Amino acid sequence: MNVYTTDKIRNVVLLGHGGAGKTSLVESMAYLSGVTSRMGRVEDGNTVSDYGKEEQKRKISIGTSVIPIEWEGVKINVLDTPGYFDFIGEVEEAISAADAAIIVVSGKAGVEAGTEKAWELCEKYKLSRMIYVTGMDADNASFKNVVEKLTEMYGKKLAPFHFPIRENEKFVGYVNVVSETGNRWKDKEIEECEIPEYSKENLALYKETLMEAVAETSEEFMERYFGGETFSENEIRAALRANVLDGSIVPISMGSNILCQGTYALLDDIVKYMPSPENKQIAGFNMKTNEVFEANYDFAKAKSAYVFKTIVDPFIGKYSLIKVCSGVFKSDDVIYNKDKDVEEKVNKLYVLRGSKPIEVSELHAGDIGAIAKLTAARTGNTLSTKANVIEYGKFELSKPYTAMRYKVPNKGDIDKVSQALQKIAHEDQTLKVVNDSENRQTLLYGIGDQQLEIIQSRLANEYKCTIELMKPKVAFRETIRKNSDVEYKYKKQTGGHGQYGHVKMRFEPSGNLDQAYEFTQEVVGGAVPKNFFPAVEKGLQESVQKGPLAAYPVVGVKGILYDGSYHAVDSSEMAFKMATIQAFKKGFMEAGPVLLEPIANLKVTVPDKYTGDIMGDLNKRRGRVLGMNPMSDGRQVIEADIPMMELTGYCTVLRSMTGGRGTFEYEFVRYEQAPSDIQEAEVKARAGKVAENADE
């Protein structure tokens, strides 16, 4: 592949709902530009960008792939992202490397939740964008409906560039709104044609929309527009270029991926209207001079890049995907990784086309490429040189809130699973492995259930080890609500010295649930010698680890030693410890023992129309709604306190209720007494654990 300078590069991310046609659009682009000699199909599992075994099996994109395409002397790095919400981390990584976006909308399904999410991401990261409507060859596809819906949602900044010509229900060509010309497909070629009579009404409508969008870009144009003047094609194109770059105009185009129609015009529009990195700004921090480093994709400055994605594949190896922020990266460069404080040599530079590495001699500022076998590099790391140590800010990734407990059925696979999960977590930054030692469980956190299911499948197919996924155990606590007064005498007679410890204790709530226990003594007259007080406390310390009610940790208990007796020969620390343990079990169960459950503060963000449904569902889940905060974009943030056990599977339920438009986050806030039915069920389920505890 040729080496491209910054001005000849376009980095474009494809965004949109799952199934909208992003991957087949890439396939169409690759075929038209000569990258492939025949078009693959998602259904057949032979597309350039969906190369993973899981992607081919499930017929969906799971990871972001980069497909560099050469078009009219320009290199277009197309980043094909997954449309399913579980893989939002992959989308966010791709956006961090992109300079512009194409939001792909299905002409058949219309505007979906993924379309709205794509628009929100473009707004958040201030990306120039275009809308591309796919599937125009389908009988029930409607370009007009998509345009109307998008205009209703996002206003007059939307400007149709092309719209379809149909004859006998077939997609045969398109009208170019800018030049007001008709175009018809003849095999792969396009020939000009008369604009059909029935299309003229739509042309007038879309031209007016385009003129309004152009007029709103400057006061001079606005005056001319209201004065009844028309703009020349060159004026329109110049205004469009400037306004597409700053996001004040969003062009809409359309085509058929399967028939490879409309792709040619789209590639042309990407080159004409989408920004090259030289139009973008990026700044890092020079760690040596303590000054801001204005990289701005300037090839003349010191070299720097950041790793926006890592691929760790058992079949193709490890690749660090980089975006060059300044300078020129070359083969045999020695680069310094500030985050890991290590220097590594770049043996070879590549551009990845899906899973296929293509060697290149150099990568200029603004370009996207890959370096193989950088041992220390991780996603988000900055690469520079020892002479100019640069660091870029980490990009923000969605936080995972969906947890599943996993078990390794084959004990011999435990290390293998641990290493495989570590590799997958290098690739997927939204996967977290958490060791919950208190509940003796290992948790996998992800964005959603489907992501965790795919991790399980990848472990089995790629790493040849299996895990079982199940509901996580909830971290209950035990405490008391009343007071009790008990005594226990521990006596054992053996051949030599016996064992004797006698304690009289009161137990009461301490009022502090952050602390397991408090111990005080009120012994008078040396009934229990001072040197045995630590043994009594040790007995308490051991007892609170697994409570007598359901073998959960105990909190908020105060133990008061007020009397007892001892034997000059047979008393020992061990005897007093054992006496305390038994006294605690008895005293705890007599003092109104209760289970406490963890409560989370939950924030659910949904469009206004779903608030009633969400609040009804939260009430069913024993949630207490604390309030609602309206946002400026027609969404509400509903805040509620909810038991953590009720959050299992919440991600799937929320998506189902809101058509994928709702998001949530939560954090643990406190413990509260569990209802009697929950306590009863839990005590029954944990009876075996309590019995085990009693035998110890």
N, C-alpha and C positions, 0 to 999 in steps of 0.2 A: 504494500500500500504506500502511496506517496506521502511525503511529509507536507503538512499544511500549516501555514502561518495563521496567526490569531484572527485576522480579518476574514479568513476563508473557512471559519469553523462556525457551526451552529449546534448548540447542545439543546436538544428538544426532548422533553419528557411527555409520554402519552399517559393521560389520566382518564378515568371514567369508571362507570359501573362494571362489575363482572359480567362478561358476556356481551359487552357493547361492540366488540370487534377490534380491540387494540392490537392483539397479536396477529390477526389476519391482515390488518392494515400494514404492519411491519413486513409481513410476508409479501404483500403486494408491492411495497416500496423496494424490497430486496430484489424481487423479480424484475421490476421495471428498470432498476438501475444496473442490472446485470450481475448482481451478487450471486443469485441462484439461477439455474437454467429452467427450473420448474417450480411452480408454487406448491408449498406444502399446505396441509390443512390441520387445524386444531383437532378435528375429529380423528384424523389418521395418526396424530402424535408425531408428525414429521416437520414441524415448523422450526425455523432458525432459532427463535428466541425461547421457546419452551423445550429446553433440552433435558431437563431433569426427569428422572424416572417417575417421580410422583406427579409431576406436571403432565407427563404423557398419559399416565394411568387415569388421572382425574379430569383431564381435558380443561384444566384451568392454569393460569399463571400463579406461581407461588413465590418466585423470586424475581427481582429486577434483572433484566439482561440488557446489555448494550449492543446495538447493531450499528456500526459505522457504515454510512452509505455515501458514495461519491456521486455528486450531481452537479453538472455545469461548473466544474472546477472548484466546487465547495464540498467540504466534508461535513455531513450531517450525522452527529452522534445521536441516534434515536435510543432513548431509554424506555423500554417497554416494562410497565409496572403491573403488579397484580391489581385486580379490581375488587377483590373480596376484602372486607374490612379487617379480617384477622391478620392481614399482611401489611398493615398500614406503615409498619417500620420500614419495609422495603421501599414503599412509596416516598416516605420522608427522606430516606437516604438518596434516592434518585433526584428528588427536588433540590437537595443541597448541591448537586452537581449540574443542575440544568439552568439554562438562561431564559428559557421560554417553555410554554406548555401547549399541547394540543389536547383539548378535552373531547374525547370521542363519545358520541351519543348514538345510540341505535335508533334508526329511523322508524323501526317497527315498535320498540318498547317505549321510545320517547324519553323525556327527562326523568331520571331515576334518582334514588338516594345517593348513589355514587357520583352522579353528575353534580349534585349540590355540594357534596364533600370535596370534589375536585375544584370547584369554583372557590370554595372557602379556603382551600390550601393555596390557590393562586393569589387570593387576596392577602392571606397571611404573609406569604413570602414575596409579595409584590412582583409576580411573574407576568410578563407579556403573554397573551394567550390567543388561541384560535379555537373555534368549535368546528369539529368535523363530523358530519352526520353520515353514518355508514348504512349499508344494507338497502340502498335505494333501488336495487333490483327486485326486492320483495314486493309482493302484491299490495300488502297493507302498510307499506312504509309511507310516512307522511312528513315531508320536509317542512311544509307549512305549519303543521301542528307544533313541531319542535321549535321553530322560529317564534311562533306566537307565545308559547309557554315560556321560553327563555326571555323574551322581551318583557313579558308580564312580570317575571321574577327579577330581572337585572336591569331593566330600563333601556333607554335609547342608545346606549353605547354599542349595542349589538347591530352589526351591519352585514347582511347577506352579500357575499361576493358572487356566488353562483346559485342557481336553482335548477331543478331537473326539468327536462323535456320528456314527456311520456307519450307514447303512441300505442294504442291497443293494449293498454295496461303494462307496456314494457318501457323500461328505462333506456332511452336511445341517445340522449345527449343532454346538454345543459346550456343555460343562458348566462353569459358573463355580464353581470350587472354594471361593472365599471365601464366596460367598452360598449355595452348595449349590443352585443353580437350573439348570434346563435351558433352552437357547435354540436356536431353530430359525430358519433363514433363510427369508424369504418375499420374493422379489425382493431389493430393497435393504434392506428392513426386517428387524428381528429381533422374533420373538414368543416369549414364554415357553412352555415345554412341559414335560411330565413327563420326569423323568430315566429313560431306558430301564433295564430291569432289569439288562441285561448291563453297563451303565456303573457300576452302584452299587458293585461291587467296586473298580473303579479309583478312584471318588470317595473311598471309605473310605481307600484306600491313599495317594492324593495329599493328602487332608485331614490324614491323620496326619503326612505329610512336612511339610506346611505348619505344622501345630501344633508339631512338633518344632523347626522353624526359628524360629518365633515364640517358643517357650519358651526357646530358647537365647539370646534377646536380653536377658534380665534375670533376676536371681536370683528376683525376686518371681514372674515368669511361670513360671520353672522349678519353683518350689515348688507353685504352683497346678496346673501340668501333672501333676506326680507325685502330687498330691493327688486327681487324677481330675477336676478342674474343667475346664470348657470356656470358651473365650474368646468374647466377643460379637463380632459382625461389625465394630463400630466399633473395638473394641480391636485386632482383627486388622489392620484397615486403618491405624490409627495406628502400630502397631508396624512394619508393613510399610513405611510411608512413611519412618520414621526409619532402618530397617535397610537399605532399598534405597539410601538416600543414603550410608550409610557402608560399603556393600558387603558387609555381613554376611548379607544375603539377596539372592539373584539369582532374580527371577521368570522363569518359562518360560511363554510363550504360543505360539499357533500360528494358522495360517490358510492361505488360498489367495490368492496375489497375483492370479492370472489371473481368478478369480471375484470378487475384491475382498471376500473374506470373512475376517473376523478383523482387518481393518485398522482398522475403527471402534474396536474394543475396545483395539487397540494404541495408537492415537492418544490415547484416553482415559487409558490407563495412563501414557503419556509425560507428559501434563499432571499426573496425580495423583501419580506416584511419582518422576519424574526431577527432579533439582535444577535450580533456576533459578540464574543466575550470582550472585545475591545471597547464595546459600549457600556460594559458593566463595571462596577466598582467592588473591590474586596480589600479589606485591610486586616493585617495581623499585628503581632507585637514582636519587635526585635528585642530578644532577651539580653543581647550584649549591650545595646545602647539605651535600653529601657525607653524606647520611643515607638510610636505607632509606625508600622511598616505598610505604606500604601502600595500594595502589590498591583492591583488594578489590571491584572492580566498583561503586564508589560514584559515583553520578551527580553528587554535590555536590562532588567533588574536582576538581583541575586535570585538563584533558583529556589523555589518553594512549591510545595504541593500538599494536599491533604488526602488521606485515605477515606473515601466516602463509602466503600463497601468492601467486604472480604468474602472471597469464595473459598471454602474448604471442602473439596469434593474428593471422595476416595478414588474416583476414576480420573479426574483431570488435575488433581493436585491443589496447591494453595496459590491463590492470586490476590494481590492487593490492588483494588481498582482505585486509581488516583485521578484527581483533577489538578492540572498544573496551574498554579496561581500566578507565578512569575518566572521569568527566565526560560531556559530550554533544558529539558532533561535528556541525557544521552546515555547510550550503552556504556558500561564500564565506569559510570559516575560512582563516587563514594558519597553516600547520603547519611545524614545524621537525623535520628529520631529523638526529638526532645523529650517526648512523653516517656520513652523507655530508656533514655540516656544511652543510646547505642549507635555505633556507626556500622553500616552494612554496604556491601558493594552491589551495584545493579549490574548483573551480568548481561541480561538482555531486557529490552523493552518490548512490550507487545501492545497491540490493540486486540481486544476480545470481540469476536463476532459470535455472540451466543456463547457456546462452549469452545469455539475454535480460536486458538491464539495465533495472531499474525504478527511476525516480528517486524519492528520498525527501528530505524536508526536513532530517531529523536522525536520528542514531543514538545511542541511549542506551548507557550502560555495560553491557557484557555482550553487546551485539548484534554481529552479523556483517554487514558491508557491503562495498562496493567503491568505490574512487576511481579514476577514469580518468586516464590520461596523467600520472602522477607520474613525471617523467623519471628522477629519481635513485633512486627507491625500489627496493629489492630485498627478496626474501624474508628475513625475520629482522630487518629494520630496525624501530626504534622511532620512532613519530611522537608529538610533543608540541608544546609552544610554547616560544618563546625565553624567556618569563618563567619557565617551570618545565620545565627540560630533564630529561626522564626517560629512563632506559635500562633495558630488560628483558633478562634473560639469553637467550642464543640457545638454541633448542631443538635437541636432538640428532637428527641424521639418520644413517641407515645409511651406512657408507663403501663406495664402489664398489671391487670387486676384480677385476671381469671386464674384460679389455682386448682391444680389436681395433685393428689398424692400419688406417688409411683412406688412400685415394688419390683425388685428383680427376682423372678421366680427361680432362676438358676444361680445359686450363690457364686459359682465360678465366674459369672459374667459381671459381677459388681464393679470391678476395676475397668472392665471393657466399656460398660455403660457410662461410667463416670468420665472416661476419656472422650468417648464419642459425644456426650452431651457438651463437654467443654469445647470441642471442635464446632459443633452446631451453634453454640452460643457465640463463638467468634464471628460466625456468619450472620446469625440472627440476634441483633442487639435487644430485641424485645422479649427474648427468652431468658428467664432467670431461674437458677436452681438454688433453692433455699433449704438448708438443713435445719429442721425444727427439732432440736435435741430434746426439748421439754416434752413433746408429744411423741417422740421417737418415730418421726416420719420425715421423708424427704419430699419437698414440694416442687412442682414445676409451675412457674408463673408464665402466662402468655397473654396475648390480646384477646383470644377467644378459644372456644373448645376445638374448633376445626384445626387451628394451628397446632394444638397439643396432640391431637389425633395424628396429624401428619408427621410430627416429630417421632411419635411412637412407630409409625409405619416406616419412616426413614431408618430408624435404629434397626428394625428387623431386616429391611431389604439391602441397605447400604453397609451397615456396620455389623450385621449378623448377630445381633443380640436383642433380646426381648424384654419389654417392661410391661407391667400391668398398671393401668390408670384407674384410680377410684376417688371417691369423695374424700376431701381432707378431713382429718379429725379436728373437732373444735376444741380450743383450749379453755375448757371450763375451769372454774376455781370452786373451792369449798370454804364456807365460813359458818359462824354461828350467830343466832339472833337473840339467844337467852343466856342466862347464867347457870352454872352447875357447880356442885361441890362434891368432890369424890376423894376416895382414898384407895391406895393399892399397896399391898404388901407382897414383895417378891421374896420368896424363900425357896432355897434349894439346899438339900443336905447331901453331901457326897462323902467319900471316904475321909478326905482331909478336911480343909476349911470348907464351910458351907458358903452360901450366898444369902445376904440379907439386906433388903432395902425397903423402906417404908415411907411413903409420901402421902400427905394430905394436901390437895390442891383445889383451887377455885379456877374456873375458866369463864371468861366473859368477852364480849366483843371489844376489840381495842379501838374501833372507829377509824383505823388506818388500813385501807385495803391495798396500799402500795407496799406494805411490809407484811411478811408472813406471820411473824409472832412478836410479842413482847414478853419478857420474863422479869418478874420481880419476886422478891422473897420477903416474908414477914415472920420469919421463924423467931420464936422467943425462947431464951434459956438454953440454946444449944441442942434443941430436940433433933435437929439435923445439923451435923457439923459443917462449918463453912467450906471445908475442902471438898464437900460433895455437891455444892451448888453448881459448879461447872458441869458436873455429870448430869444433873437434872436438866440444865439448859441444853446439853448435848442430846438428851432424850427428846426434848421438844423440837430441836433442830431437825432430827431424823424423822419425827412423826409428821411434821408439816409437809414433807416432800410428797407423800401419798396419803391423802385423807381417808378416814374410815368410812365415809359415805359412798364415794364412787372412785376412790383411788386417784383423785385429782389433787394438785397442789392446794395447800390450805393458805388462806390469807386472813388478816384482821382478827387474830385471836390473841388474847392476853392470858398468860398462865401465871398464877400466883401460888407459890409454895408457902404455906403458912404453918405446917406442922408435920410431924412424922416421928420416926424413931430409928435407932441404929443399934448395931451390935459391935462391941469393941473389937471382936476378932473377925466375924463373918461379913461385915459390911465392906463394900468395895464400890468403886466408881461404876463398874459394870452393873452391879446390882441396882444402884440408884437410877442408872440410865434406863434399865429394863422396867423398873417400877414406874418411872415417868411415862414411858411409851404406853404401858397398859392403862395408866391413869388417864392419859390423853384420849385414848380410844373410847374409854368409858365416858369421860367428861364431855367429849365432843358430841357424842351421840345423845347425851342427855340435855344438851344446851341448844336445842332447836336448830339442828344442822340444815343448811340450805346450799343449793348449787348456785353459783354465779356464772352468768354467761357474758362473753365479750360483746360489747356494743360498739358499732362503727358509726362515724359521722359520714353520711353518704350525700354526694352531690350529683344529681342527675340533670343533664342539660338536654332539653327537648324543644322542638317547635311548639308554639302556643297550643295548637289544636290537640296535642296529646296529653296535656297536663292533667285533665280529669282522669283518664285511664291510668296514668302513672301513679297518681295519688291513691286511686282505688286499689291498685296492686300493692302499693307500699303498706296500706292498711291491712291487707290480707297477710302480709309478711311480718306483721307485728311492728311495723315502722311507725314512728311518731314524726309527722311532718312539722318542721320547725319554721318554715317560711318559704317564700318564693321571691326570687329576684329577677325582674325582667331584664333582658339584654337588648341592645339596640337593633339586633338583626331579626327580631320576631321570635326569639327563643326565650325560654324560661329556665332558670336554674332552681330546681327544687331541692331543698336541703332537708334531710331527715336523719334521725337517729334510728338505727335498725340493728337487730341481733345479727352477728356475723354468720351464724349458721343459716340464716335466711338468704344470704348472698350467693350461695352455691347455685351455679347455673343462671345467675341473673343476667349475664351478658346476652345469652341466647334469647331469654324472655324479653329483654328490653328491645333488642333488634326486631324481634317478631312483632312487638306492639307498635313500634315506630317506623317500620319499614326500613330499618337500618339507620335512621336519622338521630337516634338517641345515643348519648355517651354518658359514662359515669366514672366517678372516682370515689375512693373512700379512705378513711384512716381510722385506726382503733382509737377510741377515746376513754372508755372506762368499762368497769364490770357492773352488772346489775343482777338482782335476783331473778332466776329463771322461773317461769310459771310452773305450777305443781305438775301438770301433765308432762312437761319436758323433763322435769327432775325425775319423775317416776320412771319414765322410759329410759333415761340415762342410767339411773341407779340399777335398774333391771339388767340393762345391757352390760354394765360393768361389774356385775356380781362376781364374775370369775376373777377379775383383777383384784377385787377387795379380798376375796378368799386367799389368793396368792400372797397378798400383802400380810394377811393375818398369820400365814404359815411361816413367814420369814423370821 
